[in-house]
Amino acid sequence: MKSRRIGFVGIGVMGSAMARHLAAAGHTLTLYDLDSAAARKAARRIAGASIARSLKEAGETSDIVITMLPNGEAVRACVEAGDGLAAGMKPGTLLIDCSSAEPWLTRAAAKVLAARKIDMIDAPVSGAQEGAETATLVFMCGGSDGALKRAKPILKLMGRHIFHLGPVGAGVDAQALLVVV
């Protein structure tokens, strides 16, 4: 697989483990987290990783950006802020959102990105910390066939199963159903 420049936003317990698998596969990582101490700690553990000073910089320096954030409002804020991801990402880049988000917020973020010709898939995960550490996560994905095709090689480095469930928002729809059941 061709080495990619990947921005990773949200490098807590799950994100830092997921990012380590990407670096181990030879990808160049740019990390961003609101907690700069967490970003520095993760960068020390991930060979070759650098730290972005802003979301915009994370977007500017990446072919693909992955978000692993606590909720849809955080994702939407990262995308739509004046110096956010949408301001930095170039047309043709891809956002893979692995956050547990609200479907309407996921669709709103995707709409903002689509207006800038940036693809997005939602790919919330199941598997918890152990799955992130052992690269056995399950991804429930929503997005176009083309966007998912581009994301799959990256997702396979972090997980065991990838399910394409429909258009953007379908992944978080499915995850919400799992929580209810």
C-alpha positions, 0 to 999 in steps of 0.5 A, a space after each residue: 500500500 502506498 504511504 499516505 499523509 494522515 492527520 489524526 484528530 483526537 488521540 486519547 486512549 482509542 485514537 492513540 492506539 489506532 494511530 500507532 497501527 497506521 504509523 507501524 504500516 509506514 504512514 506519515 502522521 500529523 496529530 492534533 488534540 485539544 490537550 496539547 500534553 496528550 498530543 506530545 505524549 502520543 507523538 513520543 510513542 509514535 515514530 515519525 509523528 508530528 504535531 499540528 498547531 491547529 486543525 487547519 494545519 492537520 487538514 493542510 498536511 494530510 491526504 486523509 484525516 481521521 477523527 476519533 472524538 467524543 461526540 458529533 458536536 465535537 466533530 462538527 466543530 472541528 470541521 466547521 471552525 474558521 481554522 478547522 479541518 474544512 479550511 485546511 483540507 484540499 478538494 479530493 481529500 478524505 475525512 474518516 470519522 470514527 467518532 460516536 456521533 449523532 447522525 444529523 450532526 454527521 450529515 451536517 459535517 459531510 454537507 460542509 465538506 462536500 461543498 468543498 469537494 472533500 469526501 467523508 465517511 462515518 466509521 464508528 467503531 465497536 471493540 473498545 480499548 482492547 480492539 483499538 490496541 489489537 487492531 480488531 475494531 469493527 467499523 460500521 461505515 456510511 458513505 459513497 462506494 468510492 470514498 469507502 474504497 479509498 478508506 478500506 486500506 486504512 481501516 484494515 490496519 486498525 480493525 478486523 471487520 468493515 461493514 458498508 451500511 449505506 450513505 453518510 450517516 448510516 454508520 452512526 445510525 447503526 451504532 446508535 441502534 446497537 447502543 439501544 439494543 
